[in-house]
């Protein structure tokens, strides 16, 4: 398993190593996250801030150049990072990797010529003791036990040492954090300005970059950045005149030397003008939200449902509860970007967040769209997908409903507050015509084929067996009228609109000859 991990790591390293040739000199640039100057990370693969780097050095271990930029040979001051290495892991690393530290009487201190037993990790080190303490906690591993015997400095390289342990440089500060992301989605008419906001914290203060579809935005004057004393950086992206090309996914990125943070994406869609839409009685006083919703300016008389005939054009009606699927498509930015206050046939009451606007509901507050309505609150719920907007202002005391709210004017036009209404396109319900079915056989006298394909008796007749006979309570002369159109054959006689056939004949008009042996006589009293 360890061999597979090494192969994957090496593949990642080679994929990230870049070579550039200038004349006859080749420069190797190594990703700093690996910690080793040669681009390899021999072990401690699961540790982000510690690397085992192979190689040799001359002189004191602190002069080793095996660590990459931003890293250093681990010392006794890096016990916090070293303590993340368990003794089991330290004693099972292949090889022996030295640390610029020494163990004397159980203490961890810098390695000096006066000390002995340079610290290390690895299964091939000369001394491994699980019962002692070390710079990485429980257990002790030495790289230069009894080095004076061999005439070597206790802090220098020895033949059995594979390399050094490198620690990442700890720089004071913190990575950025995005505290305010741009709105998740926005639908903007062509020509209207787009404004997105981004706010971030970090130490040092990060720089904010805006992206569209994952590409940096370099348009001059498109964004500005403001910092303040609260260690917060604020950036605004302004696109003054939106066009169809403005459509896309936007996000901001905050970055400093400790890292970066990316905001949520904002989906910007552009709605093109629809000159053929005439949803208002006066088309010059309409603002188009979508092909199925328009804001119509004007006043009306009576309850808001009557505003359909007064303000909305033919084929349109004042938006209401049955148009919630259209209302739910509006974002909070769209509902508050409309200047004025446009009502629709819905309300919030003491018991319902979305109900029909009626003065019979106690505390009924007519709903609207627009930033100039009496009550605008993003944190409440209503018929909208987000937030709540009331044409009436907020109540000072929610338990004391004022006389105006109990009056019959709660769902009427409010002078000085209401700008108009929201009109929605009527949906046409397809009413398919019922297809008339044909009867499988011709119907007999005094009957007809119904729409369902069944023979039924005419009016004034009733079914007796397989024939239709005149009802007894028919008017005078009904019997004669019943037999007026009946023609019996082979000696049959008509009675009450039905042919009574001789013994040897049958059928509706006695037209069929039958055998007497299975003929059943029918008598009528």
CORFEN-V795154 format. One line per field, one symbol per residue. ss: DSSP state (h for helix, s for strand, l for the rest). psi: psi as a letter, one per 30 degrees, with the letter a starting at -180 (. if undefined). A space follows every 50 residues. Layout:
# CORFEN-V795154
ss: ???
psi: ???
This chain:
# CORFEN-V795154
ss: lhhhhhhhhhhhhhhhlsssssllsssssllhhhlsllllllslllllls ssssllllllhhhlllslllssslshhhhhhhllllhhhhhlllllssss ssssllsssllllllllsssslllllssssssssllssssssllllhhhh llllllllllllsssssslllllsssssssllllsssssllllsssssss ssslllssssssllssllllllsssssllllssssssssllllhhhlsss ssssssllsssslllssssssllllllllsllhhhsssssllssssslll lllhhhhhhhhslllssslshhhhhhhllllhhhhhhllllsssssssll llllslllllllllssssslllllsssllllllllllsssllllllllll llhhhhlllllllllllllsssssslllllllllllllllllllllsssl llllssslllssssllsssslllllllhhhhhllllllllllsssllsss llllsslllllssllhhhlllllll
psi: eeeeeeeeeeeeefffkkkkkjbgkkkjjkkffffkfggljeahefkegk kjkllllkakffgkhfklkgllkkaffhfeefffkleeeefgkkajklki lljjhgljlkklfflliklllkfglfkkjffllafgbklkkkfhkhffeg glkfglklefkfblkkkkkjkkalllkjfjllkelkkklkfkkkkkkkkl lljlklkkkkkkhgkkkgkkgfllkklafghkkkkkkkjejklfffkakk llkkkaffalkkllkkjkkkjlkiffkiflejffhkkkelfgkkkkklll kalffffefeeklkfllkkaefgefeeffkleeefffkkajkllillkaf fkfjlkjkffkkgkjkllkkfglejjjffllaflekakkkellkkejffj klfefflggfglkjkfekealkkkkkkkkkjkkkkkkkkflkkakgllkl fggkklklkgllkjbgljlkkfgllkgeeeeegegkjklhglkkjhgkkj lleglaleghfkklkffgkkkkkk.
